[in-house]
Amino acid sequence: MNLKLENIVLIVATLTSFFTVFLSAAVMVAVPSLAQDFSMSNIVQNWVTMLLFLVVAIFTIPAGQLSGKFGLKKSMVFGSSLFIISSIVAIFSINSEMFLICRVFQGIGVAFLNVSSMAMVVSAFEPQKRGQAIGINVTGVYLATSLSPVIGGFLNFHFGWRSIFWITVPFLVIILFLLITQINKEWITMSDVDIDWRGSIIYSIGILLFIYGFTTLDTFSGIILTILGVIIIALFVLVELRQKYPVFDVKFFKNSKFSSANFAALCAYLATFAVTTIVNYHLQYIRGFDSQTAGMILLVAPVMQVIMAPISGRLSDRINPQKLAAIGMFFGAVSLAMLSLLDDSTSLMFLIVAMFCHGLGFGIFSSPNTNAIMSSVPPKDTSVASASVATMRVIGQTMSMGMLTLVFAFIMGNVPIIPEYYHLLTASCQITCLICVVLCVASVFASLVGIRLKKEVNS
């Protein structure tokens, strides 16, 4: 049976999203094993997750312009190849430094994949089918998120953390082969645009200083780096306003729908991404479960996301997507309020209900919010909008882990996670969840404000 090009694009993009997210998320479950193998402290082991997302945040905006300039398919081929090579090298890591360097190159590959895969889906589908296609693509992400704790935990428990890479890499190679041989069209939306290298460099330095400084705010140097990062990001905005072909057109933020949906996404990912790490630490350290059992329990939230993402994506073609996003983040706030009560006496059923609410809420939020952003720009700017979606996601994810690391630093200090510090681990996770409740509420209000402003513009 011959498939339409749009369907082939959707299959390849969804499989790419699935396996890149699967590998990244499965490693999170294996962090305690990595920490033991490489003698990592609690701060360093958080960087196993955070470093990849920091690099993605740095490279996503430049990747958006480069993808539009040289082609979305070429960008996917480049991103896939780099991700595969760095993942193979990671298998043979002999210390934490080597492994973390591999995470840097994985992050660069993921940055190009995030931008180009979503932009290809949007470019290939007509507007009236776009929400459903985005929902299916996002389902691939959530399906990977749901399966990775179970499969990753099983592999880590029985065969060690390196087996996660050995199992995943061959599938990534097959997907790269399908991408090269089965998609015979290229999407170039910025062929006449000069690459804004100056803007890219300023942005990358600003984001690096800001996020790294944010994770070390408990030190004087962290405060200085954070302030410098904010100043350089402000400089980036000023530079981009004067560029004929900016790496990221900040004027898009004059569009109320675009800006409110992006802010809602930033708050949502900042509030929710650390939840998996918090619950994983609670299960493996506080309750003493092995990685396989912890993975089974962590399955609850992403399963709900898998169920809800395509449904909410389809609904967002008919209902104001920001209204759905607000509903989703309301459930997110409820789940985090419940998780803020976690301690060694909390019942397992209470934890499962909290994870159910978390999965339900984010499953309702993500696809409609993405649709709101992607539908608010002209077709020629889909790669820029896709870069914005990816940037808000990875900056939120990185800062979420940074916030957890920062709370760890204030409450625990730079110590190994051993029984004598478990009470401090519990307190750190509770404080982080309470902060995240506030961020969820901010995301709800951002979505509601976006609806109101949109009505005012249209009236």
N, C-alpha and C positions, 0 to 999 in steps of 0.2 A: 504493500500500500504506500503510495506516494504522499508524503506529508507536505503541507504548505510551508513556505519558508518561515512564516511567523511562528508556526508550531515547533519547527526545528529549533529556532532561536530560543523559544521558551523552554524547551527540554534541556538544551545545552546550558542555558543560563541558570536554570533551576538546579541541575546536577552540579554545576560549578559552585553555586552558592551552598548546596548541601555539603559537599565534601570539604570545601575550605573551612566552613563553619564547624563541621564535624571534627576535623583535625584540631582546630584551635580550641574548641570546647572540651574535647576529650582529654586534652592535655591538662585542663584545669582540674579535673578529677584526680589526675595523677600527680598533682603538685606535691602533696605530702611525701610521695615516693621519691620524686625528684629532689626534694629538700633533703631527704635522708641520704640519697646517693651522693649528692654534691655538697653536703654539710651547709645548707642554706639557713640563714636566720629568717624570722618571720617577715622582715621587711624585704629581703632579697627574694623570697619565694613569691611574694605578691607581684614582684616585677616580672616573673615568668609570664603572667597574664598581661600586666599593664604595659610592658615594653612593646609588645606587638601592636597594641591599640594606639600607643603614642606614635609609633612610626607610621601607622595608617593615617592618623590625624595629620601628621606633617606632610605626607605625600598626596593626600586625596585631592586637595584643591589644584595643585599642579597637574595631577593625573587627569582632571576634568578637561583642562585646555589641551593637553597633549593628545588625549583620546579624540577630541573633536577635530584636531589638526591633522592627525595621521591616520585616523580611522578606529572605530570601536572594535572591530574584529582584531586588528593588529594589536591593540592594547590588551585584549583578552589573551591573545597568544603570548605576548610578552609577560603579562602578569602570571599566567599559568606556568610558564616555563620557569620563571624565577622562584615561584612558590614550590614547585616540584624539586628543583635542584637544592634549595636551602633546606627542605624537609629531609632529603636524603642525607645531606651532610649532618643534620641534627642527630640522626640515628647514631653517628659515630662520635658524638661529643664525649670528651674525657673529663670535662670540668664545667662548672656553671658559666664561666666566661664564654667558652666556645658555644654552649647551648644558647646563651642570650644573644650572641652575635648572629646565630642562625635565625633567631626570632626577629631580628632587625630586617633581614632580607625577606623573610616570610611576610613581614608587614608591608614592605614595598610592593610585593606581588599582590597582596590582598587589596591594597589601595587602588591599583589599576583594575583589578577584577570587580571590586565594588562599584566603581564608576561605570565601567564599560558594559557590564552585564545588565545592570538596570536600564541604562540608556538604550541598549540594543532592544530590550523588551518594549520599552516605550516607543521607540522609533518604528518597530515592526508592526505594532498593533494600532488599529483605529481608535480614536478617543472613546467611542462608546463601548469598546471591549477592554480598554486599558486597565480599569480598576480590577476586573476579574483576573487579567494576566498578572498584574502586580501581586494580587492576592495569592495566586499559585506560586509565583516566584518567592514570595515571603514565606509561604508554606514550606518550601524547600529548606529555608533557614531554620524554621521552627522544628521541622522534622529532624534535622541534624541536631538541633539543640536538645530535642527530646531523646534521641537515640544515643547521643554521645556519652551521657553519664552512665548509661547501662552497659553499652558495648565497651566504652573506654574503661569503666570500672572493672568489667570482667577481664579484659585483656591485661590491664595493669596488675590485677590480683593474681592471675594465673601465669602470665608470661613476661611481666615487667613493662615499664612505660614505653620502651622502644618498639614494642610490638604494635602500638597504636599507629606509628609511622609506617611500619612494614605493611600493615593491612591497607592503609589509606592510599599510599603513593601509587600503586598500580591502577587504581580507579581514576586518579587524577591524570595519569598518562593516557588512559582510554578517552577521557573527556577531551583532552587536548587534541587527540587524533580526530575525534568527531568534529570539533570546532574547525579544524583546518580543512577537512575533507567534505563536510556536509553543508557548511554555510558558505555559499558562493557569492555573497553580496557584501560590500563594504559600505559603512555609513560614515561619511565625512561631512561634518556640519560647519567646520571652521577652516576650510582649505585656504582662504585668503587672509587668515588672521596671523599676525606675527606673535610668536611665543613671548609672553611677558616674563622673562627670566628674572628681572629685578623684583617684580611683585612676588614671584614664587619664592625667591630667596628670603625676602623680608618676612613673608608669611611663615615660612618654615622655621626661621630663627625665633620669631615671636611666639609661635605655638610651643616650640621646644622649651624655651625659657619659662613660659607661663605654666605649662603643665608640670615640668620637672620642679619648678619652684613651688608650685601648689602642693606637691607631695612632700615637700620638706619645709612647710611653713612653721614647723616647730623650731627651726633654726634661723639665725639672722640672715645667713646667705640665702635661705629659701624665700624669705620676705623680699630681699633685694631682687632676686631672680624673677619672682612673680611680678613685682612692680615694673621691672625692665620689660618683661613679656607683654604686659598690658600696654606700655608705651609704644613698643615696636608694632603691636597689632593695630594700635591707633594710627601709627605712621603708615602701615599697610593700607588702611582705609583711605587715607589722604592721597597716597600715591595712586591707588586704583581709580579714584574719582577723576584723576587727570589723564589716565591712560586711554588711548583710542581702543585698544584691544586688551582689556584687563584680564588677568588670569582668573579673576572672579569678579563679576560685575556687581558691586555692592549696591548699585542703584535698584537691584531687584527687591531690596528690603523696603523700598518705598511702597511696594505692593503689600497691602495689609494681610492678605491671605497667605502670601509667601512668608512674610516675616513672622506672623503669629504661629503658623504651623511649624516653622523651623525652631522657634523658641520652645514650643510645646514638646517637640522631639528632643531637644537638648535636655530639658528638665526631666523628661520621661526616662531617657537612657541614663542620665546621671542618678536618678532615683532608684532604678531597678536593676542595673547590671550587676552590682555587687551582691545581689541577693543570692545568686548561685554559690558564690564563694563563702558567704556568711553561713548558709545552710550546710554546705559541704564541710566547713570547719566544725560546725556544731555536731554534725553526725559522726564525723571521723574522730574528732578530738574529745568533745564533751561526752558523747554517747558511746564512743569506742567501737563504732561499726567499721567494717572493712570497706574498701573502695567499691567493691561489687554491690554490697547492700546499700551503701550510700547512693550509688548510681541509680538503683531501682527506685528509691524514695524521691530522688531529684527528678525522676521522670514525670511526676504529676503535673508540674507547671507547663513544661513544653508540650505535653500531649494536648492540654487545653488550648495552647497557642496554635498547634497544628489544626485543631478542629475549627477554631474561630477565625483564623486568618483569611481563608478563602471566602467564608461567609461574610465577614465584615468588608472584604474587598469588593465582593459583588454588590453588597448593600450601598457601598460608597459611590457606585455609579448612579444611584437613585436618590439617596439621602445625603444631605450636607455632610461631607466626610469629617468636618471638624466637630460636628455634634456627636458623631460616633466616637471620635477620639476623646472627647471630654468624658463620655460615659465609661470608656475603657480605663482612663486614669483615675476615675473615682474608685473603681474596684482595686486598682493598684494601691491607692492610699489606704484602703481598708486592709489589704493584705500586709502592708508594711507596718501598720499599727499593731496587727496581731504578732508579727515577727519580732517586734520590739520587746515582746514579753518572754522571748525564749530564754530558758535557763535549764539547769540540769533536772528540774522537776516537771518541765512542760511535757504534757502527754504527746505521744506520736500522732494521734488523731488530730489534735489542735494544729500541729505543724502541717499536716497534710491538707487540712481545710485552708490554712493560710496560703499554701502553695497553689491550691486550686484557684483561689481568688486572684492570686498573682498571674497565673497563666491565662485565666479568663480575661482579666483586665488588659494585659498587654496584647493578647490575641485580638481583642476588639480595637485597640488603639492603632497598631502599627500600619496595617494596609491602608485604612482611610487617611491617616496622616501623610503617608507617602503619596497617595493619590492627590491630596490637597496641594502638596508642594509641586509635584510634577505637572499638574494640570493648570498651574497658575502662571506658567511661562510659555512663550511661543515655541513651536516645534523645533526651530533651529537652535534653541538654547537648552535642549533636553540634557546634553552632557553636563552643562553647568548646573542645572537643577539636580541631576543625579549626583554630582559632586557635592552639592549642598546637603542632600539627604545623607550621603555617606559620611560627610564631615560632622554633621550634627550627631550622628550615631556614634562615631568613633571618639569624638571629643567627649561626649557624654559618658561613653563606656570607660574611657581612660580616666576621666576625672572621678568617675564613680569608684574605680579601684584606687585612685589617688586619695580620695576622701577616706576610704577604709584604711589605707596605709597611714594616712595622717592621724587618724583617730588611734590606730595601733601605736604610733610613735608617741602620742601624748599620754595614753593610758598605760601601755605596756613597756615602752622603750624598745630598743633593738635587741630582742632576746629570742631564743628558740621557743617554740610552742611545746612546752612540757607541762606535766600535771600541776606543778606548783604555780604556774601562771594561768591556769584555766579560768579562774574567777575573773581575771583581767581580760581574757579573751571574750568571755560572755558579756562583760560590761562594755567592751569596745563595740561589739556587734549590736548590742541594744541601742547605744548612742547613735551609731550609724543609721540604724533603721528609723529612729525618730527624726533625724535630719531628712531622711528620704521621704517621710510622710509629707513634710513641708514642701519638698520639691514636686511631689505628685500633685498636691493642691495647686501649686503654681502652674503646672502643665494643664490642669483642668481649666483654670482661669484664662490661660493663653488661648486655648481652643475656643472658649466661649466668647472672648473678646474678638477673635478672628471672625466668628459668625456675625457678631454685631456690626463690626466695621465693614464687612462684605455687604451687609444689607444697606448700610449708609451709602456706600459707593454706588450700589446698583439703583438706589432710589432716586 
